[in-house]
Amino acid sequence: MHPFKAFLIEENDGLTKGHLVDMDESQLDPGEVLIKVAYSSVNYKDALAATGVGRIIRRFPCVGGIDLSGTVAASADPRFQAGDPVIATSYDIGVAHHGGYAEYARVPAQWVVGLPTGLTLFQAMALGTAGFTAALGVVRMEENGLRPESGPVIVTGATGGVGSLAVDILAQRGYQVTALTGKEGEIGYLKELGASEVMLRSSLDLSRIRPLDRAIWAGAVDNLGGDVLAWIASTMKQGGTIASIGLAASASLKTTVMPFILRGASLLGIDSGYIGEPYRSGVWQRLASDLRPQHLERMTRTIAFDALPAIFDEYIQGQARGRVVVSIAAQ
Ligand SMILES: NC(=O)c1ccc[n+]([C@@H]2O[C@H](COP(=O)([O-])OP(=O)(O)OC[C@H]3O[C@@H](n4cnc5c(N)ncnc54)[C@H](OP(=O)(O)O)[C@@H]3O)[C@@H](O)[C@H]2O)c1
């Protein structure tokens, strides 16, 4: 195989920096499945990893990219054959095992999911970890009893990848969705995705969060953590469910037990990274069917591989909107 292009993240003198390099197959990590990568995507975690703003990478140097879709080039595992279209996301990909920002990836077979019927390799990456996580949040909340008739559901970090997909998936399932955003200019975008109401973060007074406040939400998909999550907990309805997904604002949480013991609210931790089979394939199948977002194209833009290094800052600044697919295979 000829040398191929990869975005390698290195650490030198405590500084993290990623750059495009040439690699060859012998440098890839061990695994049963060699994949010719077609597309990858950009998630908040990818930006934390590539910039070093978050201590995400556990093994340097590491090819970034926690998501990839492509075609099996060779497989030592009978579950996959050369030519199969596949997805690989999560686990150690892009953080402790060379990831999706490369023309080839080699990964353990147990990390690989067959492309569900009805999804293209491009759509799989428009969804990516963000879509998988939004869907996993919805599945877990519904397992906990949430239904459209339970009442309104709030989605925070609503213009981001997970947020946009959660708004869309919930709205198409009949939920009344309130989108919470910091971006006044994106109210129209969020309504197009299906939000019935858009709230601006600046309208919240987070300086005085009461243990229990007016009960509003039957459900919540939280991408922010910190004071916003504390406020959500205090405003949950009886028996409401929160899916705790992200920490884009803060990893801390100062709340009381009141919402949990007096209103029976549930705080569900959502971990897309290590949830295994058959749950993982099941959620992907549902993303291609009953949880399929209606506005995937509207929320997705595509960048060339060479444009990757310049993209991460907008994520760190909280300016990301929707999903970015990275076109890895030469077009
Ligand atoms: N638990 C899991 O398995 C899992 C999986 C995927 C992602 N995550 C986490 O979920 C969160 C969202 O991920 P994502 O990929 O959707 O991110 P993203 O595309 O970068 O979106 C994050 C959004 O959060 C809002 N935000 C508010 N304050 C922010 C700040 N200080 N910095 C950055 N964003 C800020 C912004 O939206 P508004 O302006 O609309 O508020 C921003 O667009 C991240 O914390 C990520 O690490 C967790």
The ligand as an ORCA input file, in Angstrom:
! r2SCAN-3c Opt
* xyz 0 1
  N     -21.618     11.453     26.799
  C     -21.234     11.147     25.574
  O     -21.093      9.991     25.200
  C     -20.992     12.282     24.607
  C     -21.006     12.041     23.224
  C     -20.902     13.140     22.356
  C     -20.723     14.411     22.890
  N     -20.642     14.571     24.231
  C     -20.497     15.916     24.818
  O     -21.669     16.631     24.508
  C     -21.351     18.020     24.330
  C     -21.823     18.467     22.956
  O     -21.034     17.808     21.969
  P     -21.111     18.277     20.440
  O     -20.168     17.430     19.672
  O     -22.529     18.408     20.048
  O     -20.486     19.748     20.565
  P     -20.626     21.015     19.607
  O     -21.095     20.599     18.265
  O     -19.350     21.754     19.735
  O     -21.808     21.837     20.305
  C     -21.670     22.379     21.599
  C     -22.668     23.494     21.767
  O     -22.790     23.793     23.155
  C     -23.052     25.180     23.316
  N     -22.074     25.769     24.244
  C     -22.425     26.539     25.297
  N     -21.361     26.926     25.981
  C     -20.305     26.419     25.359
  C     -18.917     26.501     25.606
  N     -18.426     27.180     26.645
  N     -18.096     25.879     24.771
  C     -18.579     25.151     23.734
  N     -19.900     25.029     23.449
  C     -20.751     25.676     24.255
  C     -23.049     25.792     21.931
  O     -24.407     25.748     21.465
  P     -25.496     26.903     21.785
  O     -24.853     28.181     21.449
  O     -26.655     26.544     20.941
  O     -25.794     26.789     23.262
  C     -22.241     24.802     21.128
  O     -22.535     24.896     19.762
  C     -19.853     18.132     24.553
  O     -19.595     18.468     25.901
  C     -19.352     16.727     24.262
  O     -18.129     16.470     24.909
  C     -20.775     13.531     25.087
*
